[in-house]
């Protein structure tokens, strides 16, 4: 029996109005950009498309697996036990941070913000603590924590196309920089929000979006998570196998009428994926036909590469920026990833995760603390990037 607590989270409100218009406007821009690239770019456009298609297919598969895991209650169970075990706000934040970076590493940062945001909102409310530290932590740690595995961030896969590494080999290079980025980002948030995190909660109820699942209910979701984790670690090109796992588990739910097709499409964010793919393809074509980005990176050291990459994410979003800057083999690929993965915490234009986080927080009945997230991002990004680059240098991967 589920312990008493506030009501479960409402179902996500369907996007509409300006948000829906903005998503389809982005899709239109992407389709037009891809069309222009194909007409003018020829072989360069086809080469760019071959580089960027697999990351988008992989993230779609991971989102589908995340959807089934969420429906089975895996995330709710984690939030339930976290809120129950945390003696105070600081412990709740620490546990939430571990949960966020784990889900980000295994199931992608977009999966993390979509499915963990409502869990953390309700966990904070049930313990009588403010939502802001957990909301900001979910976003900033999802971005900073996406350095660990290829599938953790689409940008990793775009750059990884030049490196020909398996997931395990990538992990060996990025494990220590990932730890540095995560610890620094979490420390900045905890220090800035220390007043909100102080004190013990007198709440006795625990809230998560739905009842705590029994082990039998989470079998399919857990099996899918394990399967995609193994595929990402072992295979050099896991996109199609991971997408296959996602399609199979979602199809199982659709056939059993435990899921609705319109909800699946909404979770995938199809218009946004189409738009970003088209823009990434167009910029990848530009980077192949114009030597400017490659020439710039060839004159920069690792630190300069990371700084340029972080600035590019703010200007053009990290996915198109990755397609442009990694259209040719970059001299410092791991430093480039540090900027592309951590840099989006600087501003709302940095990554798709910001859009998904804002939308999910609103659907959960919370006001997304955008200004606070930007302010803490401006502080944490330089420090987290410095930590990650320093550990890359220590491990000889710089």
C-alpha positions as CSV (number, residue, x, y, z in Angstrom):
1,X,0.0,0.0,0.0
2,X,1.3,3.4,-1.0
3,X,2.1,5.7,2.0
4,X,0.0,8.8,2.4
5,X,1.0,12.0,0.7
6,X,-0.2,14.6,-1.8
7,X,-1.9,13.6,-5.0
8,X,-0.1,12.0,-7.8
9,X,1.2,14.3,-10.6
10,X,-1.2,15.3,-13.2
11,X,-0.8,13.9,-16.7
12,X,1.3,16.1,-18.8
13,X,-0.7,18.8,-20.5
14,X,-0.7,18.6,-24.2
15,X,1.4,21.2,-25.9
16,X,-0.6,23.9,-27.6
17,X,-0.8,27.5,-28.5
18,X,2.6,29.3,-28.9
19,X,4.5,26.2,-27.8
20,X,3.0,24.0,-30.5
21,X,3.4,26.7,-33.1
22,X,7.0,27.1,-32.1
23,X,7.7,23.4,-32.4
24,X,6.2,23.1,-35.9
25,X,7.9,26.4,-37.0
26,X,11.2,24.7,-36.0
27,X,10.3,21.6,-37.9
28,X,9.5,23.8,-41.0
29,X,12.9,25.6,-40.7
30,X,14.7,22.2,-40.4
31,X,12.9,20.7,-43.5
32,X,13.7,23.8,-45.6
33,X,17.3,23.9,-44.4
34,X,17.8,20.2,-45.2
35,X,16.2,20.7,-48.6
36,X,18.5,23.6,-49.4
37,X,21.5,21.6,-48.3
38,X,20.6,18.7,-50.5
39,X,20.1,20.9,-53.5
40,X,23.2,23.0,-53.1
41,X,25.5,20.6,-51.2
42,X,25.1,17.3,-53.1
43,X,27.7,14.8,-51.7
44,X,28.5,17.1,-48.7
45,X,24.8,17.0,-47.7
46,X,24.6,13.3,-48.0
47,X,27.8,12.9,-45.9
48,X,26.4,15.3,-43.3
49,X,23.1,13.3,-43.1
50,X,25.0,10.1,-42.7
51,X,26.9,11.6,-39.7
52,X,23.8,13.0,-37.9
53,X,21.0,10.5,-38.5
54,X,22.2,7.9,-36.0
55,X,22.2,10.2,-33.0
56,X,18.6,11.2,-33.6
57,X,17.5,7.6,-34.1
58,X,19.3,6.6,-30.9
59,X,17.8,9.3,-28.8
60,X,14.3,8.3,-30.1
61,X,14.9,4.7,-29.0
62,X,16.1,5.8,-25.6
63,X,13.1,8.1,-25.1
64,X,10.8,5.2,-26.0
65,X,12.5,2.9,-23.5
66,X,12.3,5.8,-20.9
67,X,8.6,6.1,-21.6
68,X,8.0,2.4,-20.8
69,X,10.3,2.5,-17.8
70,X,8.3,5.5,-16.5
71,X,5.0,3.8,-17.2
72,X,6.2,0.8,-15.2
73,X,7.1,3.0,-12.3
74,X,10.9,2.7,-12.3
75,X,11.5,6.4,-11.9
76,X,8.6,6.8,-9.5
77,X,10.0,4.0,-7.3
78,X,13.4,5.6,-7.3
79,X,11.9,8.9,-6.3
80,X,9.7,7.2,-3.7
81,X,12.6,5.6,-1.9
82,X,14.8,8.7,-2.2
83,X,12.2,10.9,-0.6
84,X,11.5,8.3,2.1
85,X,15.2,7.8,3.0
86,X,16.4,11.4,2.9
87,X,16.7,12.9,6.5
88,X,17.0,16.5,5.3
89,X,17.1,18.7,2.3
90,X,20.8,18.3,1.5
91,X,20.5,14.5,1.5
92,X,17.5,14.8,-0.7
93,X,19.4,16.9,-3.2
94,X,22.4,14.6,-3.1
95,X,20.2,11.6,-3.8
96,X,18.4,13.4,-6.5
97,X,21.7,14.3,-8.1
98,X,22.8,10.7,-8.2
99,X,19.5,9.7,-9.7
100,X,19.7,12.4,-12.4
101,X,23.2,11.7,-13.5
102,X,22.5,7.9,-13.6
103,X,19.4,8.2,-15.7
104,X,21.2,10.7,-17.9
105,X,24.2,8.4,-18.5
106,X,22.1,5.4,-19.3
107,X,19.0,6.8,-21.0
108,X,20.1,10.2,-22.3
109,X,19.8,13.7,-20.9
110,X,16.5,14.3,-22.6
111,X,15.0,11.2,-21.0
112,X,16.2,12.5,-17.7
113,X,14.6,15.9,-17.8
114,X,11.3,14.5,-19.3
115,X,10.7,11.8,-16.7
116,X,12.6,12.9,-13.6
117,X,11.4,16.5,-13.4
118,X,7.9,15.6,-12.2
119,X,9.3,13.0,-9.8
120,X,11.6,15.5,-8.2
121,X,8.9,18.2,-8.0
122,X,6.7,15.9,-6.0
123,X,9.5,14.5,-3.9
124,X,10.4,18.0,-2.8
125,X,6.8,18.9,-2.0
126,X,6.3,15.7,0.0
127,X,9.4,16.5,2.2
128,X,8.4,20.1,2.7
129,X,11.4,21.5,0.9
130,X,11.6,24.0,-2.0
131,X,11.4,22.7,-5.5
132,X,14.0,25.1,-7.0
133,X,17.2,23.2,-6.0
134,X,15.9,19.9,-7.4
135,X,14.5,21.5,-10.6
136,X,17.7,23.4,-11.3
137,X,19.7,20.3,-10.4
138,X,17.7,18.1,-12.8
139,X,18.5,20.5,-15.7
140,X,22.1,21.5,-15.1
141,X,23.2,18.0,-14.0
142,X,21.5,16.4,-17.0
143,X,23.6,18.6,-19.3
144,X,26.8,18.3,-17.3
145,X,26.3,14.6,-16.6
146,X,26.0,13.7,-20.3
147,X,29.7,13.2,-20.9
148,X,29.9,9.6,-19.7
149,X,28.5,7.4,-22.5
150,X,27.9,8.0,-26.2
151,X,24.2,7.8,-25.9
152,X,24.1,10.2,-23.0
153,X,24.1,13.1,-25.4
154,X,23.5,13.4,-29.1
155,X,26.6,15.5,-29.5
156,X,28.7,12.7,-28.2
157,X,27.6,10.5,-31.1
158,X,28.1,13.2,-33.7
159,X,31.7,13.7,-32.6
160,X,32.2,10.0,-32.0
161,X,31.6,9.3,-35.7
162,X,35.2,10.4,-36.2
163,X,36.7,8.4,-33.4
164,X,35.4,4.9,-34.1
165,X,35.2,3.9,-30.4
166,X,32.9,1.5,-28.7
167,X,30.9,2.8,-25.7
168,X,33.3,1.1,-23.3
169,X,36.3,2.8,-24.9
170,X,34.5,6.2,-24.8
171,X,33.7,5.6,-21.1
172,X,37.4,4.9,-20.3
173,X,38.3,8.4,-21.7
174,X,35.4,10.3,-20.2
175,X,34.8,8.8,-16.8
176,X,37.0,11.1,-14.7
177,X,36.0,14.3,-16.6
178,X,32.4,13.3,-16.1
179,X,33.0,12.9,-12.3
180,X,34.6,16.3,-12.2
181,X,31.9,18.1,-14.1
182,X,29.1,16.5,-12.1
183,X,30.7,17.1,-8.7
184,X,31.5,20.8,-9.5
185,X,28.0,21.5,-10.9
186,X,26.3,19.8,-7.9
187,X,28.5,21.7,-5.5
188,X,27.7,25.1,-7.0
189,X,23.9,24.4,-6.8
190,X,24.1,23.1,-3.3
191,X,26.2,26.1,-2.1
192,X,23.9,28.6,-3.8
193,X,20.7,26.9,-2.5
194,X,22.1,26.1,1.0
195,X,19.3,28.0,2.8
196,X,16.6,26.1,0.9
197,X,18.3,22.8,1.6
198,X,18.9,23.3,5.3
199,X,16.9,21.6,8.0
200,X,15.0,18.4,8.5
201,X,11.6,17.9,7.1
202,X,8.6,17.2,9.3
203,X,6.7,15.6,6.5
204,X,5.8,12.0,6.8
205,X,4.2,11.4,3.5
206,X,6.1,10.6,0.3
207,X,4.9,11.7,-3.1
208,X,5.8,10.4,-6.5
209,X,3.7,10.5,-9.7
210,X,1.7,7.4,-8.9
211,X,1.9,4.5,-6.5
212,X,5.0,2.5,-5.8
213,X,5.3,-0.3,-8.3
214,X,5.5,-3.9,-7.4
215,X,8.5,-5.8,-8.8
216,X,6.3,-7.7,-11.3
217,X,5.2,-4.3,-12.9
218,X,8.7,-3.1,-13.7
219,X,10.0,-6.2,-15.4
220,X,9.6,-5.0,-19.0
221,X,10.9,-1.5,-18.3
222,X,13.9,-2.8,-16.3
223,X,14.8,-5.4,-19.0
224,X,14.7,-2.7,-21.7
225,X,16.9,-0.4,-19.7
226,X,19.5,-3.2,-19.1
227,X,19.3,-4.1,-22.8
228,X,20.0,-0.6,-24.2
229,X,22.8,-0.1,-21.6
230,X,24.6,-3.2,-22.8
231,X,24.0,-2.2,-26.5
232,X,25.4,1.3,-26.0
233,X,28.5,0.0,-24.1
234,X,29.3,-2.8,-26.5
235,X,28.4,-1.6,-30.0
236,X,30.1,1.1,-32.0
237,X,26.9,1.9,-33.8
238,X,24.0,1.1,-31.4
239,X,21.4,3.4,-32.9
240,X,19.3,0.9,-34.8
241,X,19.5,-1.9,-32.2
242,X,18.5,0.6,-29.4
243,X,15.7,2.0,-31.6
244,X,14.5,-1.6,-32.2
245,X,14.3,-2.2,-28.4
246,X,12.4,1.0,-28.0
247,X,9.9,0.2,-30.8
248,X,9.4,-3.4,-29.5
249,X,8.6,-2.4,-25.9
250,X,6.3,0.5,-26.9
251,X,4.5,-1.7,-29.5
252,X,3.9,-4.2,-26.7
253,X,2.2,-1.5,-24.7
254,X,0.2,-0.1,-27.7
255,X,-1.1,-3.6,-28.5
256,X,-2.1,-4.2,-24.9
257,X,-3.7,-0.7,-24.9
258,X,-1.6,0.4,-22.0
259,X,-0.3,3.3,-24.0
260,X,-1.7,5.8,-26.5
261,X,0.0,6.6,-29.8
262,X,-0.5,10.4,-29.5
263,X,1.2,10.3,-26.1
264,X,4.2,8.4,-27.6
265,X,4.5,11.0,-30.4
266,X,4.3,13.8,-27.8
267,X,7.0,12.3,-25.7
268,X,9.3,11.9,-28.7
269,X,8.8,15.6,-29.6
270,X,8.7,14.7,-33.3
271,X,8.6,18.2,-34.7
272,X,11.6,19.3,-32.6
273,X,13.6,16.3,-33.6
274,X,12.8,16.9,-37.3
275,X,13.7,20.6,-37.0
276,X,17.0,20.0,-35.2
277,X,18.0,17.2,-37.6
278,X,17.4,19.4,-40.6
279,X,19.4,22.3,-39.1
280,X,22.2,20.0,-38.0
281,X,22.4,18.5,-41.5
282,X,22.5,21.9,-43.1
283,X,25.3,23.1,-40.8
284,X,27.2,19.8,-41.3
285,X,27.0,20.5,-45.0
286,X,28.3,24.0,-44.5
287,X,31.2,22.7,-42.4
288,X,32.2,20.3,-45.2
289,X,32.0,22.9,-48.0
290,X,33.5,25.8,-46.0
291,X,36.9,25.3,-44.2
292,X,36.3,28.1,-41.7
293,X,35.2,26.0,-38.6
294,X,38.0,23.4,-39.2
295,X,40.6,26.1,-39.7
296,X,39.5,27.9,-36.5
297,X,39.7,24.7,-34.4
298,X,43.1,23.8,-35.9
299,X,44.5,27.0,-34.4
300,X,43.1,26.5,-30.9
301,X,44.4,24.5,-28.0
302,X,42.1,22.2,-25.9
303,X,40.9,25.0,-23.7
304,X,40.1,27.3,-26.6
305,X,38.3,24.5,-28.4
306,X,36.0,23.9,-25.3
307,X,35.3,27.6,-25.0
308,X,34.4,28.0,-28.7
309,X,32.2,24.9,-28.5
310,X,30.4,26.3,-25.4
311,X,29.8,29.6,-27.1
312,X,28.5,27.9,-30.2
313,X,25.9,26.0,-28.2
314,X,24.4,29.3,-27.0
315,X,24.3,30.7,-30.5
316,X,23.1,27.7,-32.4
317,X,22.1,24.9,-29.9
318,X,24.5,22.1,-29.1
319,X,23.3,19.7,-31.8
320,X,23.7,22.0,-34.8
321,X,26.9,23.3,-33.3
322,X,28.3,19.8,-33.0
323,X,27.4,19.1,-36.7
324,X,29.2,22.2,-37.8
325,X,32.3,22.0,-35.6
326,X,32.7,18.2,-36.1
327,X,32.0,18.1,-39.8
328,X,35.7,17.4,-40.2
329,X,37.9,15.5,-37.7
330,X,38.5,17.9,-34.8
331,X,42.0,18.2,-33.3
332,X,40.8,18.0,-29.7
333,X,37.6,15.9,-29.8
334,X,37.2,15.3,-26.1
335,X,37.7,19.0,-25.3
336,X,35.2,19.8,-28.0
337,X,32.7,17.5,-26.2
338,X,33.4,19.2,-22.9
339,X,32.2,22.5,-24.4
340,X,29.3,21.0,-26.3
341,X,27.9,19.0,-23.3
342,X,28.5,21.4,-20.4
343,X,28.3,24.7,-22.3
344,X,24.5,24.5,-22.8
345,X,24.0,25.2,-19.1
346,X,25.0,28.8,-20.0
347,X,21.6,29.7,-21.5
348,X,18.2,28.4,-22.6
349,X,19.3,28.1,-26.3
350,X,22.0,25.7,-25.4
351,X,20.2,22.4,-25.7
352,X,16.9,20.6,-26.4
353,X,16.9,19.7,-22.7
354,X,16.0,23.2,-21.7
355,X,12.8,23.1,-23.8
356,X,11.8,19.7,-22.5
357,X,12.6,20.7,-18.9
358,X,10.5,23.9,-19.2
359,X,7.6,22.1,-20.8
360,X,7.6,19.2,-18.3
361,X,7.9,21.5,-15.2
362,X,4.9,23.5,-16.4
363,X,3.0,20.2,-16.9
364,X,3.8,19.2,-13.4
365,X,2.2,22.4,-12.0
366,X,5.5,24.1,-11.2
367,X,7.0,27.4,-12.4
368,X,10.3,26.6,-14.1
369,X,13.0,28.7,-12.4
370,X,14.7,29.7,-15.7
371,X,16.5,32.8,-14.4
372,X,17.9,30.9,-11.4
373,X,19.0,28.1,-13.7
374,X,20.8,30.6,-16.0
375,X,22.4,32.4,-13.1
376,X,23.8,29.1,-11.6
377,X,24.8,27.9,-15.1
378,X,26.9,31.0,-15.7
379,X,28.7,30.2,-12.4
380,X,29.0,26.4,-12.8
381,X,29.9,26.1,-16.5
382,X,33.4,27.6,-16.3
383,X,34.3,25.7,-13.1
384,X,32.9,22.4,-14.4
385,X,34.6,22.8,-17.8
386,X,37.9,23.6,-16.0
387,X,37.5,20.5,-13.8
388,X,36.7,18.2,-16.8
389,X,39.6,19.6,-18.9
390,X,42.0,19.3,-16.0
391,X,41.1,15.6,-15.5
392,X,41.3,15.0,-19.3
393,X,44.9,16.3,-19.1
394,X,45.7,14.2,-16.0
395,X,44.4,11.0,-17.7
396,X,46.2,11.8,-21.0
397,X,43.1,12.2,-23.1
398,X,43.4,15.9,-23.8
